[in-house]
């Protein structure tokens, strides 16, 4: 009986320590989630301004000719780059698993996929896959900055210009709501005119559409200079939104883990109290029985 009580007490102590960790991680993820949302809201006007400028060029110059609109005609094997945004740490529920599933589906559709990984968890998973890994970025679970997005965007644009990739897709997690996190795929290169017009048409441009601008040295040159900034904005938005989703997923996972730990503690406490009460009752019965025997 004593050994049984000791084992139960040790299990309870272990669960209590785990509960402290899960609650602490839940609080940390909550704080990071708020910070990520504020950051995304703060930088949104800057990238919205870039989108407006690109809309002005498309609206004013008409069919702008740019290398970013069409796949280069190269006499070589066609390659598709897949940029995968995962986390640097685990304990985030199904956050990374959903991304892996989406990437495997996308790689089965595109031609000759080449992976560009962002996050340590993604590297650990895809290092054992048959897909070629060209580059791996990691931010050590810190909130992504604009310089980080610029580094990735410059790398992707340069590789596309040199002919390493023929198209580039980004796989990340979108936050539909606080409880609904959904993996998404977005093609960033080559640019699609219709897709850009549909995205940029979400802004209210009825008055601005009538304006006409002059571009020096040409509309094409200005547009080509704007594209890397546009790509940087897309990458940064994906990074911050994925970071926010990661914290939301980890917060939910730690909340569920804490709830499960509390239920286990309650169950073990009940079992411990019953076993202890049974032991006390047995000892009292033995004492009473021994006393009665001595009296007889």
Secondary structure, DSSP 8 states (H G I E B T S, - for coil): -HHHHHHHHHHHHHHHHHHHHHHHHHHHHHHHHHHHHHHHHHHHHHHHHHHHHHHHHHHHHSS---TTTS----SS---EEEEEE--SS--STTHHHHHHHHHHHHHTTSSSEEEEEESHHHHHHHTTSSSEEEEEE--TT----HHHHHHHHHHHHHHHHHTS-SEEEEEEEEESSSS-EEEEEEEEES--HHHHHHHHTTS--TTGGG-----SS-HHHHHHHHHHHHHHHHHHHHHHHHHHHHHHHHHHHHHHHHHHHHHHHHHHHHHHHHHHHHHHHHHHHHHHHHHHHHH-
